[in-house]
Amino acid sequence: MAEEQKYAISKWHDTAKIYDRLHALIQVPPMTIRRDKMKEYLDYFDTKCTKSRALTDEAKNYIPGGVQHNLAFNYPFPIAIQKATGAFIWDVDGNQYIDFLQAGGPTVLGSNYAPVREKVAEVINESGPVTGLFSEYELKLAKLVNRLVPSVEMLRMFGSGTESVMAAIRAARTHTRKRKIIKVGGAYHGWSDSMVYGLHIPGTGRFESKGIPMGATGNTEEVFPNDLAGLRRLLIRNRLRGGTAAVIVEPVGPESGTRPVYKDYNQKVRELCDEFGALLIFDEVVTGFRLGMGCAQGYFGVKPDLTVFGKCITGGYPMAGGLGGRRDVMMHLSAGIGGTGEHAYVGGTLTANPLSCAAGYFALTEMERTNAPVIAGRAGDRLTKGLQEIVERRKLPFVAYNQGSIVHLETAGVMLLDFRHPLQLAKELKPRNHMMQEMGAAYMSQGIITLAGSRMYTSMADTDEIIDDALRRFDVILGSVEGT
């Protein structure tokens, strides 16, 4: 198979040019939607989403904030979903949307893909969703992932990406006998105590660490995105402060490439980790099997020591997480008494249940058979090219780019702010964040679901016709921005 057929990205974008445009975006005042048009968009929710509003209003009496998942906090209120199939999703009021959220990224095949659903149903009918004992699908999935991602010599399943990151850190510290963990500022690696540090916006440190003791993040450090010199300085300093156990990165950049990396960045990080005796952890919760069946590490040609998986490893089905990597490191997580060397305790009563492992096995098998990541990537290319044309034609400062099927449309630039410019951050964080919320509401009123109004995940189900329909809707919204 030719290289361009293996991965969703045929050519890495010009990162320098993207940053030039992103920096230009945050130098101009936010270009919001005209107030008369925004009222029209918000009227949609009042008139067309009455059942959703009633449900989520009632839910606030029983659920903090009214919803259980952070992705569901939509402005002006959460939408209650009833049905999802392929490229579309329907709410309880019967409204249909083009689904560019795709559960946060794992459903590369499209939502509720029938061939996988039918196989999972067979497993549930036979054994039920969980037994607490070993099933052959644990082995089938581990062997399949090992074949697709050679760095994963061994695989251990967990309940979420958050748990998988926790296990990765514990294994790294046990193996290296070192303490410090370095992450890239702005990256999201789950909500465990030690990782709620430098979230979303670089330089914020413990800003969002409410309820977390100081000691829990005492060995977590952040470095600014793409700052290899800063990473080297931290690694040198840590030689006298307990050593660096691991460096953890999102391989396309923080927040799924919202701050994109330069093409050689991961290789340079790999070299620094080798020089200083630290493990390299790739967080492939989003990029795993989305950039290609070999994941982001296959595309970049960089072999991490440990790889974190999330929902992608079960095709979006529940109890979705996993950690894979070098045999000598992974053996620290051996269940029972079969481990070698020091044992790092991990657990989870529902991990590797038959439902999750079967779903993962059949989903990855179908993705490989259909070449789903590449098809989804082509849809991402088409969507990005169309968005760029709209932005240019309407003379807007907005920035559209993609990493295969991960598509970014930056209109507010809120996640490009950082603590190196504290006055700008303090002044513009709230208004730019509200603008991003308004853009998300506007998209939804026109039948498009996005992640936080700035990110989209395409799937194999996104045909040219669906993408072109979405672009017509985006054009309507972007044509209602002040000054167009």
C-alpha positions in Angstrom: 0.0 0.0 0.0 1.4 3.4 -1.0 2.4 5.7 1.9 -0.3 8.3 0.9 -2.9 5.5 1.2 -1.9 4.5 4.7 -2.5 7.8 6.5 -5.2 10.4 6.6 -2.5 13.1 6.2 -0.9 13.1 2.7 1.2 16.2 3.5 1.9 18.0 6.7 0.7 21.6 6.8 3.0 24.6 6.8 3.0 25.1 10.6 4.8 28.5 10.4 2.2 29.9 8.1 -0.6 28.7 10.3 1.0 30.3 13.4 1.3 33.6 11.4 -2.4 33.6 10.8 -3.3 32.5 14.3 -1.1 35.2 15.9 -2.7 37.7 13.5 -6.2 36.6 14.6 -5.6 37.4 18.3 -4.1 40.8 17.4 -7.5 42.1 16.1 -10.6 42.6 18.1 -13.1 39.6 18.0 -15.3 39.7 15.0 -18.6 38.6 16.4 -21.9 37.7 14.7 -24.2 40.7 14.1 -26.6 41.0 17.0 -29.7 40.8 14.8 -28.5 37.5 13.3 -27.4 36.1 16.7 -30.9 36.7 18.0 -32.2 34.8 15.1 -29.8 31.9 15.8 -30.7 31.9 19.5 -34.4 31.9 18.6 -33.9 28.5 17.1 -33.3 27.0 20.5 -36.3 28.7 22.1 -38.7 27.5 19.3 -37.2 24.3 18.0 -35.5 22.7 21.0 -38.3 22.9 23.7 -38.0 19.2 24.7 -34.2 19.5 25.1 -34.6 22.6 27.3 -37.3 20.9 29.5 -35.1 17.8 30.0 -31.9 19.6 30.8 -33.7 22.2 33.0 -35.1 19.3 35.0 -31.7 17.5 35.0 -30.2 20.5 36.8 -32.1 19.4 39.9 -30.4 16.0 39.9 -27.1 16.4 37.9 -24.5 19.2 38.6 -24.9 21.6 35.7 -27.6 19.4 34.1 -25.3 17.1 32.1 -22.7 14.4 32.9 -20.2 15.0 30.1 -18.1 18.2 29.6 -18.7 18.0 25.8 -22.5 18.4 26.4 -22.2 21.9 27.9 -23.4 23.8 24.9 -24.6 27.4 24.7 -27.3 28.5 25.3 -28.3 25.2 26.9 -27.4 21.5 26.3 -29.2 19.6 23.5 -30.6 16.1 24.4 -29.8 13.5 21.7 -32.0 10.6 20.8 -30.5 9.0 17.7 -27.1 8.8 15.9 -26.3 7.1 12.6 -23.4 7.6 10.3 -22.8 11.3 9.7 -26.0 12.5 11.4 -27.4 13.0 14.8 -31.0 13.8 15.9 -32.2 15.5 19.1 -35.3 14.7 21.1 -37.2 17.4 19.2 -36.5 15.6 15.9 -34.0 18.1 14.6 -31.3 16.6 12.4 -27.6 17.7 12.5 -24.5 17.0 10.6 -22.4 15.4 13.4 -18.8 16.8 13.3 -18.4 16.0 17.0 -18.5 12.2 16.5 -18.4 11.5 20.2 -15.2 13.6 20.6 -13.3 11.7 17.8 -13.4 7.9 18.2 -16.1 7.0 15.7 -14.0 7.2 12.5 -16.4 4.8 10.9 -19.3 7.1 11.7 -21.8 6.8 14.5 -23.5 3.5 15.4 -21.8 1.6 12.5 -24.0 -1.4 11.9 -21.4 -4.2 11.2 -19.8 -3.5 14.5 -23.0 -3.0 16.4 -24.3 -6.4 15.2 -21.1 -8.2 16.3 -21.2 -6.5 19.7 -24.8 -7.5 20.1 -23.9 -11.2 19.5 -21.3 -11.0 22.3 -23.7 -9.4 24.7 -26.4 -12.0 23.9 -23.9 -14.8 24.6 -21.9 -13.6 27.6 -23.4 -10.4 28.7 -21.4 -7.2 28.9 -19.1 -8.2 31.7 -18.1 -11.4 33.5 -15.1 -10.3 35.6 -13.1 -13.0 34.0 -10.8 -13.4 30.9 -12.3 -13.5 27.5 -10.7 -14.3 24.1 -11.4 -10.8 22.8 -8.8 -9.4 25.2 -6.2 -11.4 23.4 -7.7 -10.7 19.9 -7.7 -7.0 20.5 -4.1 -6.9 22.0 -2.7 -9.0 19.1 -4.5 -6.7 16.6 -3.2 -3.5 18.2 0.3 -5.0 18.3 0.2 -5.7 14.6 -1.1 -2.3 13.7 1.1 -0.3 16.1 4.5 -2.2 16.6 5.6 0.0 19.5 2.7 -1.6 21.5 4.5 -4.8 22.5 2.0 -5.3 25.3 -1.5 -3.8 25.9 -3.4 -3.2 29.1 -7.0 -2.0 28.9 -8.5 0.6 31.2 -11.8 2.4 31.6 -10.9 5.8 30.1 -8.1 7.9 28.7 -7.7 9.5 32.1 -7.1 6.1 33.7 -4.7 5.2 31.0 -2.6 8.3 31.6 -2.6 7.5 35.3 -1.2 4.1 34.5 1.3 5.4 32.1 2.7 7.8 34.7 2.8 5.2 37.4 4.6 2.7 35.1 7.1 5.4 34.0 8.0 6.3 37.5 8.3 2.7 38.6 10.5 1.8 35.7 12.8 4.8 35.7 12.8 5.4 39.5 12.4 9.1 38.7 9.7 11.6 39.8 9.1 14.4 37.4 6.5 14.4 34.6 6.8 17.0 31.9 3.7 17.9 29.8 3.1 20.6 27.1 1.2 23.6 28.4 -2.4 23.7 27.1 -2.6 19.9 26.5 -5.3 17.8 28.0 -4.4 14.5 29.4 -7.5 13.7 31.5 -8.6 14.9 34.9 -6.4 12.9 37.3 -4.9 15.0 40.1 -1.4 15.2 38.7 -2.5 16.1 35.2 -4.9 19.0 36.0 -2.0 21.3 35.4 -1.5 23.8 32.6 -4.8 22.9 31.1 -6.1 24.5 27.9 -4.0 27.6 28.1 -0.2 27.3 28.4 1.4 28.8 31.6 -1.7 28.4 33.7 -0.1 25.8 36.0 -2.5 25.0 38.9 -5.2 27.6 37.7 -7.8 24.8 37.4 -6.5 22.6 40.2 -9.3 23.3 42.6 -9.7 20.5 45.2 -6.3 19.1 44.3 -3.5 19.2 47.0 -0.3 21.0 46.1 1.6 17.8 46.5 -0.4 16.1 43.8 1.0 18.4 41.1 4.3 18.9 42.8 6.1 16.7 40.3 4.2 17.9 37.2 5.8 20.5 35.0 4.8 22.2 31.8 6.7 23.6 28.8 5.4 25.9 26.2 4.3 24.3 22.9 7.1 23.6 20.3 9.7 25.0 22.8 12.5 22.4 22.5 15.0 24.7 24.2 12.6 25.0 27.2 12.2 21.3 27.4 16.0 20.8 27.4 16.3 23.3 30.3 13.7 21.4 32.3 15.4 18.1 31.7 18.7 19.5 32.8 17.3 21.1 35.9 15.4 17.9 36.9 18.7 15.9 37.0 19.1 17.5 40.5 15.4 17.3 41.4 14.5 13.7 41.3 14.9 13.2 37.6 12.4 13.1 34.7 10.4 9.9 34.5 8.5 10.8 31.3 7.6 13.5 28.8 4.0 13.2 27.7 2.8 14.8 24.4 -0.2 15.0 22.1 1.6 14.2 18.9 -0.2 16.7 16.7 -0.1 19.4 19.4 -2.1 20.4 22.5 -5.9 20.1 22.3 -5.8 17.9 19.2 -3.5 20.2 17.3 -5.1 23.5 18.3 -1.5 24.6 18.8 0.0 22.5 16.0 3.5 21.0 16.2 6.2 21.4 13.6 6.8 18.2 11.6 10.1 17.3 13.3 9.0 18.2 16.9 8.1 14.7 18.0 11.4 13.3 16.7 13.3 16.0 18.6 11.4 15.2 21.8 12.3 11.5 21.3 16.0 12.4 21.0 15.8 14.5 24.2 14.1 11.8 26.1 16.8 9.3 25.0 19.6 11.8 26.0 18.2 12.3 29.5 16.9 8.8 30.2 13.2 9.8 30.3 10.3 7.8 28.7 8.3 9.3 25.9 4.5 8.9 26.2 2.3 9.6 23.3 -1.3 10.5 24.2 -3.2 9.1 21.2 -6.6 9.4 22.8 -7.7 11.4 19.7 -5.1 10.6 17.1 -5.1 6.8 17.7 -6.4 5.1 14.5 -7.7 8.4 13.3 -4.6 9.6 11.5 -4.1 6.1 10.2 -4.1 2.5 11.4 -0.6 3.1 12.6 -1.7 6.1 14.6 0.2 9.4 14.8 3.4 7.6 15.7 3.3 5.8 12.4 2.7 9.0 10.4 5.6 10.8 12.2 7.8 7.8 12.2 8.5 8.2 15.9 8.4 5.3 18.4 7.2 6.2 21.8 7.9 4.1 24.9 4.2 4.2 26.0 1.0 5.0 24.1 -2.2 6.1 25.7 -5.5 5.2 24.0 -9.0 6.4 24.8 -12.3 5.9 23.1 -10.6 5.1 19.8 -9.6 1.7 21.0 -13.2 0.5 21.3 -14.6 2.4 18.4 -16.5 4.7 20.8 -18.1 1.9 22.9 -18.0 2.3 26.7 -15.1 1.5 29.1 -12.7 2.9 26.5 -9.1 3.2 27.4 -5.8 1.4 27.0 -2.1 1.7 27.6 0.5 0.0 25.4 4.2 0.0 25.0 7.5 -1.6 25.6 7.4 -5.0 27.2 9.8 -4.2 30.0 7.8 -1.2 31.0 4.4 -2.7 30.6 5.3 -5.7 32.8 5.2 -3.5 35.8 1.5 -3.4 35.3 1.1 -7.2 35.2 -2.0 -8.5 36.9 -1.7 -10.9 39.8 1.8 -12.2 40.7 3.1 -12.7 37.2 5.0 -9.4 36.9 8.7 -9.0 36.8 10.6 -6.4 38.9 8.6 -3.8 40.8 4.9 -3.9 40.6 2.9 -0.7 39.9 -0.7 -1.2 41.1 -3.5 -0.6 38.7 -7.1 -1.9 38.5 -10.6 -1.5 37.3 -13.4 -4.0 37.7 -15.0 -3.3 34.3 -11.8 -2.9 32.3 -11.3 -5.3 29.3 -14.9 -6.5 29.6 -16.2 -8.6 26.6 -18.3 -5.8 25.2 -15.4 -3.3 25.1 -12.8 -5.7 23.8 -15.1 -7.1 21.1 -16.2 -3.7 20.1 -12.6 -2.6 19.7 -11.6 -5.7 17.8 -14.4 -5.5 15.3 -14.2 -1.7 15.0 -10.4 -1.7 14.2 -10.9 -4.6 11.9 -13.6 -2.7 9.9 -11.5 0.5 9.9 -8.6 -1.4 8.4 -10.8 -3.2 5.9 -12.5 0.0 4.7 -9.4 2.3 5.0 -11.7 4.5 7.1 -9.0 6.9 8.5 -8.0 7.8 4.9 -11.6 8.3 3.7 -12.3 10.4 6.8 -9.1 12.4 6.2 -10.2 13.2 2.6 -13.5 14.5 4.0 -11.4 16.6 6.4 -9.4 18.0 3.5 -12.5 18.9 1.5 -14.1 20.6 4.5 -10.9 22.5 5.3 -10.4 23.7 1.7 -14.0 24.9 1.6 -13.8 26.7 4.9 -10.6 28.4 3.7 -12.3 29.6 0.5 -15.2 31.0 2.5 -12.9 32.8 5.0 -10.8 34.3 2.1 -13.8 35.3 0.0 -15.4 37.1 3.0 -12.1 38.7 4.0 -12.3 37.3 7.5 -9.2 36.9 9.8 -10.4 33.4 10.8 -8.1 30.4 10.4 -9.0 26.9 9.0 -6.6 24.0 8.9 -6.6 20.3 9.5 -4.6 17.3 10.4 -6.4 14.8 8.3 -9.9 14.3 9.8 -9.2 16.7 12.7 -10.4 20.0 11.4 -9.9 23.4 13.1 -11.8 26.6 12.5 -10.4 29.3 14.7 -12.6 32.3 14.9 -12.1 33.6 18.5 -8.5 32.4 19.1 -9.2 31.9 22.8 -6.9 28.9 23.1 -4.0 30.9 21.5 -3.8 33.2 24.5 -1.2 32.4 27.1 0.5 33.7 30.3 3.4 35.2 28.4 1.0 38.0 27.6 -1.0 38.3 30.9 -2.7 41.6 30.3 -4.1 40.4 27.0 -5.2 37.1 28.6 -7.0 38.9 31.5 -8.7 41.3 29.1 -9.7 39.0 26.3 -10.2 35.5 27.7 -13.9 36.0 28.7 -15.1 37.9 25.6 -13.3 35.5 23.2 -14.6 32.5 25.0 -18.1 33.9 24.8 -17.6 34.5 21.1 -16.6 30.9 20.6 -19.7 29.8 22.4 -21.9 32.0 20.2 -20.2 30.5 17.1 -21.0 27.0 18.3 -24.6 28.0 18.9 -24.9 29.5 15.5 -23.5 26.4 13.9 -26.0 24.2 15.8 -28.9 26.4 14.8 -28.0 25.7 11.2 -27.7 22.0 11.7 -24.0 21.5 12.4 -22.6 20.0 15.6 -19.0 20.9 16.5 -16.7 20.6 19.4 -16.8 23.9 21.3 -17.4 25.8 18.2 -13.9 25.5 16.9 -13.1 21.8 16.1 -14.6 19.1 13.9 -14.0 15.4 13.4 -14.9 14.0 10.0 -15.7 10.3 9.6 -15.9 7.7 6.8 -19.6 8.5 6.6 -19.0 12.1 5.4 -19.6 12.0 1.7 -18.7 14.9 -0.7 -22.4 15.8 -0.7 -22.6 16.0 3.1 -19.4 18.1 3.3 -20.7 20.5 0.6 -24.0 20.8 2.4 -22.1 21.7 5.6 -20.1 24.3 3.7 -23.2 26.0 2.5 -24.4 26.2 6.1 -21.0 27.5 7.3 -21.1 30.2 4.6 -24.5 31.5 5.9 -23.1 31.8 9.4 -19.8 33.3 8.4 -21.7 35.7 6.2 -23.4 37.1 9.3 -20.2 38.2 11.0 -19.8 41.9 11.7 -18.2 43.7 8.7 -19.0 41.0 6.1 
